[in-house]
Amino acid sequence: MRLRPSMRENYRYILARVESTEQIDAKDIYLAISDTFVSLFGEIQASYAWVAVMEYKVPYTIIRFRRGFEQKVEAALAATTLVKGTSAVLHPVKTSGTIKPLREETQRKNFSSRSGKVKINDEWFSAEIRSDKRIDLKEKGINLNVPLYISEEDIEDLHYDE
């Protein structure tokens, strides 16, 4: 029997970058985070938070926990310094209500990018030009008449200024 959406647990997910001197796996990350969480907030809070490592692909991990414990889990990540007896650091990157945007973020981080300016309709905008032939406009206040999605044909017509 499926539960109605209003009766399901609400989870949040954190994408964290793992920097370690040695090879580690998801179980080691889970044990390190749970030990740090228990030492900071106690076993009762740890049992309420339900922290779990959903996936680990070097150098990123996705951590699931109950809604409302965002700050405590981030604090536990920041306080974690040892994983499997070796020095390691967990940097929270992004928090989300679903896993999908975090997976997209890990794929986006794998591409190199450079900052620059892009000329559209005789106006210059700050942009991030990525190696996968995508351009992300960073300028605030872009009018609605400027295209939000730039195709490959548009890229050929753009003028770059580094």
C-alpha positions in Angstrom: 0.0 0.0 0.0 1.4 3.4 -1.0 1.3 6.3 1.4 -0.3 9.5 0.3 2.2 12.4 -0.2 0.9 14.2 2.9 1.8 11.1 5.0 5.3 10.6 3.6 8.5 11.7 5.4 9.9 14.9 4.0 13.6 14.6 3.2 16.3 17.1 2.1 19.5 16.3 0.3 22.9 17.9 0.5 25.6 17.7 -2.1 29.0 17.7 -0.5 32.5 17.7 -2.0 34.8 15.2 -0.3 38.5 15.9 -0.2 40.5 13.0 1.2 44.1 11.9 1.1 43.2 8.2 0.6 40.5 6.2 -1.1 37.3 6.0 0.9 33.8 4.6 0.2 30.2 5.6 1.0 30.1 3.5 4.2 33.2 5.3 5.6 31.6 8.7 4.9 28.4 7.7 6.6 30.2 6.4 9.7 32.2 9.6 9.9 29.2 11.9 9.5 27.1 10.0 12.0 29.9 9.9 14.6 30.4 13.7 14.3 26.6 14.3 14.4 26.3 12.2 17.6 29.2 14.0 19.2 27.8 17.4 18.4 24.1 17.0 19.0 23.6 13.7 20.8 22.1 10.3 19.9 18.4 11.5 20.2 18.9 14.2 17.6 20.8 11.8 15.4 18.0 9.3 15.5 15.5 12.1 14.5 17.7 13.3 11.7 18.0 9.9 9.9 21.2 10.9 8.1 22.1 8.6 5.2 24.6 8.6 2.3 22.6 8.1 -0.9 25.5 7.9 -3.3 29.2 8.7 -3.6 31.0 9.3 -6.8 34.5 10.8 -6.3 34.6 13.7 -5.3 30.9 14.3 -4.6 28.5 12.6 -2.2 24.7 13.1 -1.7 23.5 12.9 1.8 19.8 12.5 2.8 18.2 13.6 6.1 14.9 14.7 7.5 13.6 18.2 6.7 14.4 20.7 9.5 17.9 19.4 10.2 19.7 21.3 7.4 21.8 23.4 9.6 22.8 20.6 12.0 23.8 18.3 9.1 25.8 21.1 7.5 27.5 21.7 10.9 28.3 18.0 11.2 29.8 18.0 7.7 31.9 21.0 8.5 33.1 19.4 11.7 34.1 16.1 10.1 37.9 15.9 9.8 38.6 12.2 9.8 37.1 9.5 7.6 38.4 6.0 8.2 41.3 7.3 10.2 42.6 9.5 7.5 42.2 13.3 7.2 39.3 14.3 5.0 37.1 17.4 4.6 33.4 17.5 3.6 32.4 20.8 2.0 28.6 21.3 1.6 27.9 22.6 -1.9 24.1 22.7 -2.4 21.0 21.7 -0.5 17.8 20.5 -2.3 14.5 18.8 -1.8 15.2 16.3 -4.5 18.3 14.4 -5.8 17.9 15.4 -9.4 19.3 19.0 -9.2 22.2 17.7 -7.2 23.1 15.1 -9.8 22.9 17.8 -12.4 25.2 20.0 -10.3 27.8 17.2 -10.2 27.7 16.8 -13.9 27.9 20.6 -14.3 31.0 20.8 -12.0 32.9 18.3 -14.2 33.0 20.8 -17.0 35.6 23.6 -17.1 34.4 27.1 -17.4 35.8 30.6 -17.8 34.3 34.0 -17.0 33.7 36.4 -19.8 31.3 38.9 -21.3 28.8 38.2 -24.0 27.2 40.7 -26.4 23.5 40.2 -27.1 21.4 42.8 -28.9 24.2 45.4 -28.5 24.4 44.9 -24.7 27.2 43.2 -22.8 26.4 40.7 -20.1 28.6 38.8 -17.6 28.6 35.1 -18.5 30.2 31.8 -17.6 31.4 30.1 -20.8 31.6 26.3 -20.3 33.6 23.8 -22.2 30.4 21.8 -23.1 29.4 24.7 -25.4 26.9 26.2 -22.9 26.8 29.8 -21.7 25.3 30.8 -18.4 24.4 34.5 -18.2 25.1 35.9 -14.7 24.0 39.5 -15.2 21.0 40.6 -13.1 18.2 42.6 -14.6 18.2 40.9 -18.0 15.1 41.9 -19.9 12.5 39.3 -20.8 13.0 39.9 -24.6 16.6 38.5 -24.4 16.5 34.8 -25.2 16.9 32.6 -22.1 18.3 29.6 -24.0 21.1 30.1 -26.4 21.5 27.6 -29.2 24.6 26.6 -31.1 23.7 28.9 -33.9 23.4 31.8 -31.4 26.8 30.9 -30.0 28.4 31.3 -33.4 26.9 34.8 -33.6 28.0 36.0 -30.2 31.0 38.2 -29.5 33.2 37.2 -26.6 35.3 39.6 -24.5 37.5 38.1 -21.9 
